[in-house]
Amino acid sequence: MAVDIIIPLNQPPLTISQDVPSDTSPSGVKWIKADYQDPAQLKVVLKGVDTVLSFIVAHLDAGGVAQKHLIDACVAAGVRRFAPSEWFSSSFENFPWYESKGTVREYLETLNKYEKVLEYSLFHPGLFLDELVYPQRSSKYVIPLEFTISFEKRRALILEGSEDARISLTTVQDIVQVVTRAVDYEGVWPVVGGIRGNSITIGQLIALGEKIRGPFKVEKLKAQDLKTGVVKSDWKLKIEHPAVGLENAEAWGEMVSRCMLLALQAGEVDCSDEWNQLLPDYKFTQAEDFLVKWWNGKP
């Protein structure tokens, strides 16, 4: 688990982690190892910090305990702004591994129930557009994951009747740029902080894939099968990520397939655009331009 802390006045960013940083860490970033179970220690580390951005892995933080301790430390240290570990979508009914995100939302809401104790924003960029270049890697510090619409394999798994469901897609670089501007934003942060790089339907995304890569094999699955834990396809996703572990890659792949297809139809990956409205001059990367760049000429 890791937490980035941005310090204003052109000072270098400070990162708190419970783990020893790797050699691939960005240059100019100061690291501090800390215990997330010790709010008093975190308070000392956070003294003088203006804004905290949390990237704690949700399924590894049962009950949101680590984030709650971080929030308590922010309040005690006088931190002005906090961004909890969201970085996806506003709704996650179909994503059980994100349960702790809901717990943290409730904790923040209760904290500010009678007066604003800590300004915060839930940053919701939707799906990283970078996922669609898998297995290529378009961002140095973000590991792309296989998605149910694969530009590599020219295949798609969708739920019956979900062609018109919308999905928000935003590049990692655009998210970085928006959050950087949000840190410098002089107004009040919106609690719900949608970042909408692109909004596109599932049908349009598949059509875009076919325009760039050629015909796709599209399999339409039934909701009742997915709800009972069955993915009727010979294509099985693998979620290969350090937070999951190689031994769990196939099991997570099947779970993510089921949950993602149900969530897409329910509109859970279609985000709002609060930060677009607050930063109207920022120009987002368009999905077609980005995907053509990464897939043009690839076999």
Helices and strands as residue ranges (DSSP letters): E 2-6, E 14-17, E 30-33, H 39-46, E 51-54, G 58-60, G 62-64, H 65-77, E 81-83, G 96-98, H 99-111, E 119-120, E 122-124, E 127-128, G 129-133, E 149-150, E 155-159, E 166-170, H 172-184, E 192-194, E 198-201, H 202-213, E 217-221, H 223-227, G 246-248, H 249-265, H 274-278, H 287-295
